[in-house]
Amino acid sequence: MKNLNLFNAEIPADVTSKVLANMKECHELLKPFLTPLTKEDRRGLPKLGTRTIEFVYKVFEYVQSHPQFIPIGVTLADMDIDRKGREEISRIMMATTSFYEALEDTYMKVGSEFYKSALEYFDTVKRAADRNVPDAKTISDDISIYFKKGARAEDPAEEEVTNN
C-alpha cells in the first residue's frame, strides 16, 4: 500500500513561535496606520476597485495640473497621502496574501492527509470487526457515530478557521 502522507514535515515549535512573534511585530508596526471597520462601515464606504482605479488616478492627474477645481474639504496633500498609503498597503497585502494562500494550501493538505489516514484506520477497524478481532467492534462502534446523519456536532474551531 502506498504512503498516504505526502506532507512529511514537522514544524518545530520554535519556528512557529518565531513566525507568530514576527507577525505580532508586523502588526504592531502597522497598528498606528490601521483603521478597523465595522460591517456597517464597510457597507457605507464607496469602493475603489478595478473599474474605478483608472478614474481615480486620472482625476489625481487633473487635480495636480488644474488645482483650481479642487472642492472645499479636499486637498492635493490629502489625496497624495491616500494614494501613497493605498500603494504601500497594496504591497503589504500582496505579500501577505501569497503567504496566507501558501499557509491555507498547506493547512488543507495536512488536514486532508490527517483525515485520509483516519479513514484508512477506520476502514481497517471495520474489516477487523467483521472478522471478530478483539477490540475492533468496540472501536468501530465508537467512531462510526461520526458517520451517522445528525449525530456529529459541528467543530467550531474548524468553522472559525475556514470562515476567516
C-alpha positions as CSV (number, residue, x, y, z in Angstrom):
1,M,0.0,0.0,0.0
2,K,1.3,3.4,-0.9
3,N,2.1,6.0,1.8
4,L,-0.8,8.5,2.1
5,N,1.3,11.0,4.0
6,L,2.9,13.3,1.3
7,F,3.3,16.2,3.8
8,N,6.1,14.8,5.8
9,A,7.4,17.7,7.8
10,E,7.1,18.5,11.4
11,I,7.2,22.3,12.0
12,P,9.3,22.9,15.1
13,A,7.6,24.8,17.9
14,D,10.4,27.4,17.9
15,V,9.7,28.1,14.2
16,T,6.0,28.6,15.0
17,S,6.9,30.8,17.9
18,K,9.2,33.0,15.8
19,V,6.7,33.3,13.0
20,L,4.0,34.3,15.4
21,A,6.3,36.8,17.1
22,N,7.3,38.3,13.7
23,M,3.6,38.5,12.7
24,K,2.9,40.3,16.0
25,E,5.8,42.7,15.4
26,C,4.4,43.4,11.9
27,H,1.0,44.1,13.3
28,E,2.5,46.4,16.0
29,L,4.5,48.3,13.3
30,L,1.4,48.9,11.2
31,K,-1.1,49.4,14.1
32,P,-0.8,53.2,14.1
33,F,-1.8,53.2,10.4
34,L,-4.6,50.6,10.5
35,T,-8.3,51.5,10.6
36,P,-10.7,48.9,11.8
37,L,-14.1,49.0,10.2
38,T,-17.4,47.5,11.3
39,K,-19.6,45.7,8.7
40,E,-21.8,48.8,8.6
41,D,-18.7,51.0,7.9
42,R,-17.7,48.7,5.1
43,R,-21.1,48.8,3.5
44,G,-21.3,52.6,3.7
45,L,-17.9,53.3,2.0
46,P,-17.6,53.9,-1.7
47,K,-15.4,51.1,-3.1
48,L,-12.2,51.5,-5.1
49,G,-12.0,48.6,-7.5
50,T,-10.6,47.6,-10.8
51,R,-13.2,49.6,-12.7
52,T,-12.7,52.8,-10.6
53,I,-8.9,52.8,-10.1
54,E,-8.1,54.3,-13.5
55,F,-10.7,57.0,-12.9
56,V,-9.1,57.9,-9.5
57,Y,-5.6,58.1,-11.0
58,K,-6.8,60.2,-13.9
59,V,-8.6,62.6,-11.5
60,F,-5.4,62.8,-9.4
61,E,-3.5,63.9,-12.5
62,Y,-6.1,66.6,-13.1
63,V,-6.0,67.7,-9.5
64,Q,-2.3,68.3,-9.9
65,S,-2.5,70.1,-13.2
66,H,-5.7,72.0,-12.6
67,P,-5.9,72.7,-8.8
68,Q,-8.4,75.5,-9.3
69,F,-11.2,72.9,-9.4
70,I,-10.4,71.3,-6.1
71,P,-13.5,71.5,-3.9
72,I,-13.6,72.7,-0.4
73,G,-12.7,69.9,2.0
74,V,-10.4,68.2,-0.5
75,T,-6.7,68.9,-0.7
76,L,-4.0,67.7,-3.0
77,A,-1.8,66.8,0.0
78,D,-4.6,64.6,1.5
79,M,-5.2,62.9,-1.8
80,D,-1.5,62.2,-2.2
81,I,-1.3,60.7,1.3
82,D,-4.3,58.5,0.5
83,R,-2.7,57.4,-2.8
84,K,0.7,56.6,-1.2
85,G,-1.0,54.8,1.7
86,R,-3.1,52.7,-0.6
87,E,0.0,51.8,-2.7
88,E,2.0,50.8,0.4
89,I,-0.8,48.8,1.9
90,S,-1.3,47.1,-1.5
91,R,2.4,46.0,-1.5
92,I,1.9,44.5,2.0
93,M,-1.4,42.9,1.1
94,M,0.2,41.2,-1.9
95,A,2.9,39.7,0.2
96,T,0.6,38.6,3.0
97,T,-2.0,37.2,0.5
98,S,0.6,34.9,-1.1
99,F,1.8,33.9,2.4
100,Y,-1.7,33.3,3.6
101,E,-2.6,31.3,0.5
102,A,0.5,29.1,0.9
103,L,-0.5,28.6,4.6
104,E,-4.0,27.8,3.6
105,D,-3.0,25.3,0.9
106,T,-0.6,23.5,3.4
107,Y,-3.3,23.6,6.1
108,M,-5.8,22.0,3.7
109,K,-3.2,19.3,2.5
110,V,-2.2,18.4,6.1
111,G,-5.8,18.2,7.2
112,S,-6.7,16.1,4.2
113,E,-3.9,13.7,4.9
114,F,-4.8,13.5,8.5
115,Y,-8.4,12.8,7.6
116,K,-7.4,10.2,4.9
117,S,-5.3,8.4,7.5
118,A,-8.1,8.3,10.0
119,L,-10.5,7.0,7.3
120,E,-8.0,4.2,6.4
121,Y,-7.7,3.3,10.1
122,F,-11.5,3.2,10.4
123,D,-11.8,1.0,7.3
124,T,-9.2,-1.4,8.8
125,V,-11.0,-1.5,12.1
126,K,-14.4,-2.2,10.4
127,R,-12.8,-5.1,8.5
128,A,-11.3,-6.4,11.7
129,A,-14.6,-6.1,13.5
130,D,-16.2,-8.2,10.7
131,R,-13.7,-10.9,11.5
132,N,-14.4,-10.6,15.2
133,V,-10.9,-9.4,16.1
134,P,-10.8,-8.4,19.8
135,D,-11.5,-4.7,20.5
136,A,-12.2,-3.9,16.9
137,K,-16.0,-3.8,17.2
138,T,-15.8,-1.5,20.3
139,I,-13.6,0.9,18.4
140,S,-15.7,0.6,15.2
141,D,-18.9,1.3,17.1
142,D,-17.3,4.3,19.0
143,I,-16.0,6.0,15.9
144,S,-18.8,5.1,13.5
145,I,-21.1,7.6,15.2
146,Y,-19.2,10.3,13.3
147,F,-20.8,9.0,10.1
148,K,-24.4,8.8,11.3
149,K,-26.5,11.6,9.9
150,G,-27.1,14.4,12.5
151,A,-25.0,12.6,15.2
152,R,-21.9,14.7,14.8
153,A,-21.6,18.2,16.3
154,E,-20.0,20.9,14.2
155,D,-16.4,21.7,15.1
156,P,-16.5,25.4,15.9
157,A,-12.7,25.7,15.6
158,E,-12.7,24.3,12.1
159,E,-15.5,26.7,11.1
160,E,-13.7,29.6,12.5
161,V,-10.5,28.9,10.5
162,T,-12.4,28.3,7.3
163,N,-14.6,31.4,7.6
164,N,-11.8,33.8,8.3
